[in-house]
Amino acid sequence: MTDRFLSAADFRAAIALLHERGISANELHRIFECGNNQPRRWARIGAPRYVALALAAVIEDIPPWRRPGNVQAKNRLSRFYSRKRRLSLTSAIANRN
């Protein structure tokens, strides 16, 4: 079993598709934030899974994931217990130690 997920031929085909869309192999190392020679190496020996997934995202024009600004982290207990009950549970847990 090999650790390469994307074969060299498939990687070169994806690069050709990106060339048609106006992204050069030189720009690819900027997109992937890797060295200049890394895309050439992947074209010779194949690419690992994370590169295959990132390349698919670039081809499909999927932007990087960003956390929505209005999401607030909530205490897990808040869904089930009132504030007074949460405080007593928290203090009981703290006193147990």
ZIZILIN-V569240 format. One record per pair of residues at least 6 apart in sequence whose C-alpha atoms are under 7 Angstrom apart, sorted by the first residue. I is the first residue (numbers start at 1). J is the second residue. Records with the same first field share a line. If there is no record, write none. Layout:
I = J / J
This chain:
3 = 48
4 = 46 / 47 / 48 / 49
5 = 47 / 48 / 49
6 = 46 / 47 / 48 / 49 / 52
7 = 46 / 47
8 = 42 / 43 / 44 / 45 / 46 / 47
11 = 43 / 46
12 = 43
15 = 25
18 = 24 / 59
29 = 35 / 36 / 39
77 = 86
